[in-house]
Amino acid sequence: MPPESPKRLLPLARALRKQDTWAEKLLWQWLRDRRFSAYKFRRQHQFGSYILDFFCLEASLNIELDGSQHGLPGQRKKDEERDAWLEKAGVKVLRFWNARLRREKEVVREAIWRELQARTPHPLPDYCRPMGPVVDEDAGENLTSSFPSPLPSPSGRGRIIRSVSQNFAPGLSKLQNSKGGFA
């Protein structure tokens, strides 16, 4: 059974929200205001007799950021008991070391995204999808099926952009290297 009584947790949760670590501040910047593909997260959320770092009710997902104190044997045992209790309640727990967040931001972000999608899929935001059919005007081809293409754009498109940039910003030509790119 969890050690803390729920009545004593509310002031503690409020205090924890005011004393974020650098890792919590960074992760909260990603998750707050439904910024992470419209998933709603709560920070320092009371769940039963525990306080969860970042909780998504829709996905029943808890994200925990662990500092060095979580490496101590006594704390590890408490974390394992807590995670087991949460798993029985249907809450999936993702744990990340603060140091890993510092070194591998994209890996952590991708792991969170995959777990959210596995539990409650959301469609990609509109800004990640093509706006309409993409047509190659020179060849008359519909390129929507291959959007986005991992290949470089067909020859000729870059010359137009380069000539326009030279007409409107002659100083840019000094920055260009011999291959037409910028140094």
C-alpha distance (Angstrom), angle and dihedral (degrees) to the residues before:
residue distance angle dihedral
M1 . . .
P2 3.82 . .
P3 3.80 114.4 .
E4 3.84 104.3 -136.7
S5 3.79 125.0 72.2
P6 3.82 113.3 -124.1
K7 3.83 93.3 -124.3
R8 3.81 91.9 62.0
L9 3.81 93.9 48.6
L10 3.81 100.6 69.6
P11 3.84 96.1 69.4
L12 3.81 89.4 42.9
A13 3.82 91.8 51.4
R14 3.81 90.3 50.1
A15 3.79 91.1 49.9
L16 3.82 91.5 49.3
R17 3.83 90.5 52.5
K18 3.80 88.9 57.0
Q19 3.82 93.8 48.9
D20 3.81 103.5 52.9
T21 3.77 119.9 169.9
W22 3.80 118.2 -131.6
A23 3.83 89.0 -101.8
E24 3.80 92.8 52.3
K25 3.80 90.7 48.9
L26 3.79 91.2 51.9
L27 3.80 95.1 47.2
W28 3.80 91.7 44.7
Q29 3.82 89.3 55.2
W30 3.81 87.5 59.5
L31 3.80 97.7 43.6
R32 3.80 107.2 34.6
D33 3.81 124.7 101.8
R34 3.80 92.5 17.4
R35 3.82 89.7 -69.3
F36 3.80 92.7 144.0
S37 3.84 98.6 77.0
A38 3.83 92.0 -57.6
Y39 3.83 95.5 -58.9
K40 3.81 110.5 146.6
F41 3.80 113.9 -133.1
R42 3.78 129.4 -173.4
R43 3.78 120.9 -153.0
Q44 3.83 121.6 -138.1
H45 3.80 89.6 -1.6
Q46 3.78 121.3 -177.2
F47 3.80 111.9 -125.8
G48 3.77 115.7 174.4
S49 3.78 105.0 -47.4
Y50 3.79 95.1 -24.5
I51 3.77 137.0 81.7
L52 3.80 113.1 -133.5
D53 3.82 119.5 -151.9
F54 3.83 97.9 -140.7
F55 3.78 119.1 -0.2
C56 3.81 130.0 -174.5
L57 3.80 108.9 -164.7
E58 3.81 94.2 -168.4
A59 3.81 92.7 57.5
S60 3.82 95.9 28.8
L61 3.78 87.1 -128.9
N62 3.79 127.4 148.6
I63 3.80 121.1 -165.7
E64 3.80 115.5 -159.4
L65 3.80 125.0 -168.3
D66 3.78 112.6 -155.9
G67 3.79 128.0 -157.2
S68 3.78 126.5 -164.1
Q69 3.83 93.9 -76.4
H70 3.83 88.5 69.9
G71 3.81 89.4 65.7
L72 3.80 93.0 67.1
P73 3.84 113.7 103.7
G74 3.81 94.9 -121.6
Q75 3.79 93.4 49.4
R76 3.81 92.2 45.0
K77 3.80 89.8 55.4
K78 3.82 91.0 50.1
D79 3.82 90.5 48.4
E80 3.82 91.3 50.9
E81 3.82 91.7 50.3
R82 3.80 90.9 47.4
D83 3.80 92.9 48.1
A84 3.82 90.9 49.0
W85 3.81 90.7 51.3
L86 3.82 90.8 49.1
E87 3.83 91.9 47.6
K88 3.83 89.2 54.2
A89 3.81 87.7 52.2
G90 3.83 89.2 53.3
V91 3.80 97.4 -104.7
K92 3.80 118.1 134.3
V93 3.81 113.1 -144.7
L94 3.80 123.3 -149.4
R95 3.81 114.3 -169.8
F96 3.78 125.0 -165.1
W97 3.78 129.4 178.6
N98 3.80 113.8 -124.3
A99 3.81 89.1 -126.3
R100 3.81 90.9 55.9
L101 3.78 90.4 51.7
R102 3.80 88.9 53.3
R103 3.83 93.8 49.4
E104 3.80 102.5 33.3
K105 3.80 109.7 30.0
E106 3.80 94.4 154.1
V107 3.81 93.2 49.1
V108 3.81 90.9 52.5
R109 3.80 92.2 45.6
E110 3.82 91.2 49.5
A111 3.83 92.2 48.9
I112 3.81 90.9 52.2
W113 3.81 91.4 46.8
R114 3.82 93.2 49.8
E115 3.80 93.1 49.0
L116 3.81 92.5 48.3
Q117 3.80 91.0 48.9
A118 3.80 91.7 47.6
R119 3.81 92.1 51.9
T120 3.84 101.6 37.6
P121 3.80 114.8 -1.8
H122 3.79 119.0 -143.2
P123 3.79 122.9 -168.7
L124 3.78 117.1 -110.3
P125 3.79 114.3 -90.3
D126 3.81 116.0 -96.9
Y127 3.79 92.5 -108.6
C128 3.83 89.2 63.5
R129 3.82 94.8 53.9
P130 3.80 129.9 72.8
M131 3.81 112.0 -94.4
G132 3.80 95.8 -137.7
P133 3.76 140.9 -39.4
V134 3.78 112.0 -26.4
V135 3.80 109.6 -143.0
D136 3.80 128.5 -170.4
E137 3.80 99.1 -136.6
D138 3.83 94.2 -162.2
A139 3.80 95.7 52.8
G140 3.81 97.8 25.9
E141 3.81 91.0 -128.7
N142 3.79 126.2 147.5
L143 3.80 105.4 -128.4
T144 3.82 97.2 -179.0
S145 3.79 93.9 103.9
S146 3.79 91.3 58.1
F147 3.80 96.7 41.6
P148 2.99 119.2 164.3
S149 3.76 98.4 29.1
P150 3.80 118.1 -154.0
L151 3.82 88.5 -155.5
P152 3.80 123.6 90.3
S153 3.79 115.9 -97.5
P154 3.79 117.7 -89.0
S155 3.79 117.6 -86.5
G156 3.77 116.9 -85.6
R157 3.79 100.0 38.7
G158 3.78 94.3 87.2
R159 3.82 93.4 52.1
I160 3.79 92.2 61.3
I161 3.79 92.5 52.7
R162 3.79 91.5 45.7
S163 3.81 93.8 50.4
V164 3.82 92.0 47.4
S165 3.80 91.4 50.0
Q166 3.81 90.6 50.0
N167 3.82 91.9 50.8
F168 3.78 94.5 50.0
A169 3.79 100.3 32.8
P170 3.81 110.8 27.9
G171 3.80 90.9 174.6
L172 3.81 90.1 67.1
S173 3.80 92.0 68.5
K174 3.81 88.8 68.5
L175 3.81 89.3 59.9
Q176 3.80 94.1 50.9
N177 3.78 119.5 100.7
S178 3.80 124.8 -139.5
K179 3.83 92.9 -86.3
G180 3.82 93.0 57.5
G181 3.79 95.2 -104.0
F182 3.76 126.5 114.3
A183 3.78 122.9 -97.0
